[in-house]
Amino acid sequence: MGIYQNLEKEFDFDLVEEFFAHYSMMTESLEKLIVKLDDPLYFSRNINELFRIFHTIKSASGYLKIDPITKVVTLAEEVLEECRTLDGSATEALINWLLIVSDQLGRYREDLENDRELFSRLDPNIIKIPVEYIRN
């Protein structure tokens, strides 16, 4: 029995289906928001939207006890919380880090979709949080 079936066993089927549908939709929208962070016109709006997505995923995955997802989005949410007070355009390091986070969440989506036994290994670059978020 894989990850998805275990969730359906522990939680209401409709709840798990709804989580997966929303999670899939949100993770598919991440890259488009992230790549525009280098444009000061989109920075604030996209940071807030990314924050909202990560917060929503954190709440839902936390409720369903999906720890790998919860841990990744919690870290991303904390970084974006700091970014929400800044103006300008994102550093290349921040954009690349967020793309790594996005890729990791995409792998987790595939793990759920394919009902794998375990979640994919965490990309070790996720713990290498950028030092600077905004270009000078």
Beta strands, then each sheet from edge to edge (+ up, - down):
end
